[in-house]
Amino acid sequence: MSILNATYLYMAKLPIPENPEDAINLLLAVFGTKSNVAAIAGVTKGAVSHWKVIPPKAIPYLVDASKKKLTPEHLRPDLFGSR
C-alpha cells in the first residue's frame, strides 16, 4: 500500500460496507494483513482466514485498534447498521 493510500484511509471517512462479507476487505485495507487482524482480535491468522463475517466478540478490539476510525457498523452492518 502506498503512503498516499494509507494516508487517505486515515483521513477520509470510510464507507459503510453494504454487506458483512465486505467488512473483511475493509479490515485488511485498514490493518494490512490477516496476521495484524488476528493479533488485534486475539485469534490465529487461520481463524481470520475462515471468517465469513467478523465475529461480534472481535468488534470492540478492532474498533479500539483503529482509533475509532472503524465503527461497529463498518464491521457488521447487518447487526449494527441503520435500516
C-alpha positions in Angstrom: 0.0 0.0 0.0 1.4 3.4 -0.9 1.8 6.1 1.7 -0.8 8.2 -0.2 -3.3 5.3 0.0 -2.6 4.8 3.7 -3.0 8.5 4.4 -6.3 8.5 2.6 -7.6 5.6 4.7 -6.9 7.6 7.9 -8.1 11.0 6.7 -11.2 10.0 4.7 -14.5 8.8 6.2 -14.6 5.1 5.4 -17.7 3.8 3.6 -20.1 1.5 5.4 -20.0 -1.9 3.6 -23.3 -3.0 2.1 -22.9 -6.5 3.5 -20.9 -8.1 6.3 -18.7 -10.1 4.0 -17.2 -6.8 2.5 -16.2 -5.7 6.0 -13.3 -8.3 5.9 -11.8 -6.4 2.9 -12.2 -3.1 4.8 -10.3 -4.6 7.8 -7.5 -5.6 5.5 -7.4 -2.2 4.0 -7.0 -0.6 7.4 -4.8 -3.1 9.2 -2.9 -4.5 6.2 -2.7 -8.3 6.8 -4.7 -11.1 8.3 -1.8 -11.5 10.8 -2.3 -8.0 12.0 -6.1 -8.5 12.3 -5.5 -11.8 14.2 -3.2 -10.2 16.7 -5.6 -7.4 17.4 -8.6 -9.8 17.7 -6.7 -12.3 19.8 -7.1 -15.2 17.4 -4.9 -17.0 14.9 -4.4 -16.0 11.3 -6.1 -19.2 10.3 -9.2 -18.2 12.2 -9.3 -14.9 10.4 -9.0 -16.7 7.1 -12.1 -18.7 7.9 -14.2 -15.7 8.8 -17.2 -15.2 6.5 -18.3 -12.3 8.7 -16.5 -10.7 11.7 -17.4 -12.3 15.0 -19.2 -9.9 17.3 -16.7 -10.6 20.1 -13.8 -9.3 18.0 -15.5 -6.0 17.2 -14.5 -4.0 20.3 -10.9 -4.9 19.8 -10.9 -3.9 16.1 -12.7 -0.6 16.7 -10.3 0.3 19.5 -7.2 -0.6 17.4 -8.5 1.5 14.5 -8.6 4.5 16.9 -12.3 4.7 16.3 -11.9 5.1 12.5 -13.9 1.9 12.2 -17.2 1.6 14.0 -19.3 -1.5 14.8 -21.5 -0.5 11.8 -18.4 -0.8 9.5 -17.6 -4.2 10.7 -21.1 -5.8 11.0 -23.6 -3.6 9.1 -26.1 -6.4 9.4 -26.1 -6.1 13.2 -25.3 -2.5 13.9 -26.3 -0.7 10.7 -29.3 1.6 10.5 -32.1 0.2 8.5 
